[in-house]
Amino acid sequence: MAAADIPANRFMTIAEVAQALRVSRMTVYRLVNSHAIHAVRFGRSYRVPESAVESYIEHSAVDEAGPTVNEEQ
């Protein structure tokens, strides 16, 4: 495999993802096991592509306007 074949994506450890998201490592493991965040397993450890974390944040964002309330009630 040539160096050009290796993706330029940076891989993060579970601890790094937890720190970046300000959640526990167990929460990150749950996200990985539920396939909410894509991860790659190397032996007994997981590595999460930085782009997967960015994608998770992007798709989990809550609308700033919030839910619409029916004013006729």
Buried (B, 14 or more C-beta within 10 A) or exposed (E): EEEEEEEEEEBBBBEBBBEBBEEEBEBBBEBBEEEEBBBEEEEEEBBBBBBBBEEBEEEEEEEEEEEEEEEEE
